[in-house]
Amino acid sequence: MSAPLTVADIVLTGAQVRTLDPACPTAEAVAVKDGRIAAVGTERDVRDWRGAGTEVIDLAGATLTPGLVDGHSHPVWGVEMATGLGLSDCRDLDGLCTALAAAARALRPGEWLTAWGLDHNVFAGAPVHRDLIEDALGGAPAFIRLYDGHSALASGRALEAAGVDGPREFVQRASVVCDADGRPTGHLVEHAAMNLLMSVLPRPTTADRRARLLGLLGEMAAGGLTGAHVMDMENDDVPELLAAIEADGELPVRLRLAPWCMPGIDKAGLDHLIELQRLAGRHWRVGGVKFFMDGTIEGGTAWLEHADCHGQGTDAFWPDPAAYTHAVHHLARAGVRTATHAIGDAAVRHVLDTVELLGDDRIGARYRHRIEHIETVPGAQLTRFARLGVAASMQPTHTAYTRADHTDAWSQRVGEERAARAWRCRDLRDAGAVLVLGSDWPIAHHDPRQVLATARLRRPAGEPGIAPVTPDQALTGLMALEGCTSHAALAAGEESAAGRITPGFRADLTALAVDPVTAPADELGTAPVRLTMTGGHVVHREAS
């Protein structure tokens, strides 16, 4: 508890405050001044904080926590990815064709059909092939992103427009899948293959991107998010776009961007990534670099210690894994944080080996490196996270794409043994690891209440009839909250400014109608968000 030197801009009162500060774990009121927390105390302290210009907000018994952060998201790139027809509700091929046919009938002549969010399970184990959807499309050019963001299905007209008529060679692991006659099936696996169509796909204007991004960030704030670790900076104009938005107002969600480092990069490219770390605005900054060590289980591109059921998954995304290690070390010596997508057990092992090889360069740099996703990992690797100071970043809501009985595409690919060690959130926490939680939007919904609830339930909130996936990996309510607050701050190197409610820290705050630690998880999934504050600005308030 402390008193502000001057009167507060805003006082939040009538709350149960979970500070996550061991020195003062609970409180009743918080004072905010100049975008920072000025004081934390009791209802009796409020009169000392008020002045003529102070706004007092009564939270009416809500639980106030440090601002919720999505530890893995793609809001800027995602507004382009999540374009067109949403297919996440399709459960089988008939449902998919019905949805595509309806959308195709509404198209103007020559117009493209774009869609996203298609679950691999729709194909019921059959190969992903354009022949399955061509009749429904009625000749329209179509580009359909599968839910994982690492693969797509293109129609014959779309492939023709892009001049894709056979297999291609890529610097990174990627594939234009072809049949026995060398004819493309339309299944494009990994980013380099999908990018072959980017030049012919309809693209949004800058004004449209800006409007959609602001709309999305407003939705995220309404769900309680105050920040997001953005695992991309695909377009060079992203800093310019964010700066233009801030010239007219405030970003409602704080964004920390990590541009990609891909195979084939040279020293000049690495040095450019280092230079990018200097770019920042009021509520955004470039803070790290994103790598890929593998792809996805369903796409057959995850790097596994042993092949999957189709004999795939034994190759790294970087054809020369030693080149990845060199790139990480180059950035580490410059003090740059790294985040590496590693889904398979071999990919996770190689990232940990890479950090361990830094030796003395790791000293004083705990949690500078992090691993994203970690979908299947053996027990022998778990303790290495804490020992090496590598943060784990996981997405509980991704369990929705698997099934407890292992009849889903993910489980079938990896087999019973590896499916039984899926998304080992609790084991990592119990082994002492820092564990960041996120959504990976648009792969899964960005709502942090769903992330918090699913982390505890291992199934979607409000769906008690769905069997939980590896229920022994459920987190406690406090662990889940830490994953979206204090552990997110640790993984970003912001533990001295964020992740707790304590004087001097950023005034990024979330008020929920229920206590996210003790309320039933199913109730938490749809609990009203009373208030969201980012940098001292109220960016969402529940309608009275």
Secondary structure as UniProt FT lines:
FT   STRAND          10..13
FT   STRAND          16..18
FT   TURN            22..23
FT   STRAND          26..27
FT   STRAND          29..33
FT   TURN            34..35
FT   STRAND          36..41
FT   HELIX           43..45
FT   HELIX           46..49
FT   TURN            52..53
FT   STRAND          55..58
FT   TURN            60..61
FT   STRAND          63..66
FT   STRAND          68..73
FT   HELIX           75..81
FT   STRAND          85..86
FT   TURN            88..89
FT   HELIX           93..105
FT   TURN            109..110
FT   STRAND          113..118
FT   HELIX           120..123
FT   TURN            124..125
FT   HELIX           130..132
FT   HELIX           134..137
FT   TURN            138..139
FT   STRAND          142..146
FT   TURN            147..148
FT   STRAND          151..154
FT   HELIX           156..162
FT   STRAND          175..178
FT   TURN            180..181
FT   STRAND          184..189
FT   HELIX           191..194
FT   HELIX           195..197
FT   TURN            198..200
FT   HELIX           206..222
FT   TURN            223..224
FT   STRAND          225..230
FT   TURN            236..237
FT   HELIX           238..248
FT   STRAND          254..257
FT   TURN            263..264
FT   HELIX           267..276
FT   TURN            277..278
FT   STRAND          284..286
FT   STRAND          289..292
FT   TURN            297..300
FT   TURN            309..310
FT   HELIX           321..333
FT   TURN            334..335
FT   STRAND          338..342
FT   HELIX           345..356
FT   TURN            357..358
FT   HELIX           359..362
FT   TURN            363..364
FT   TURN            366..367
FT   STRAND          369..373
FT   HELIX           379..388
FT   STRAND          390..394
FT   HELIX           396..401
FT   TURN            404..405
FT   HELIX           409..414
FT   HELIX           416..419
FT   TURN            420..421
FT   HELIX           425..430
FT   TURN            431..432
FT   STRAND          435..437
FT   HELIX           448..457
FT   TURN            461..462
FT   TURN            464..465
FT   HELIX           471..473
FT   HELIX           477..483
FT   TURN            484..485
FT   HELIX           486..491
FT   TURN            492..493
FT   TURN            495..497
FT   TURN            503..504
FT   STRAND          509..512
FT   TURN            516..518
FT   HELIX           521..524
FT   TURN            525..526
FT   STRAND          529..534
FT   TURN            535..536
FT   STRAND          537..541
//
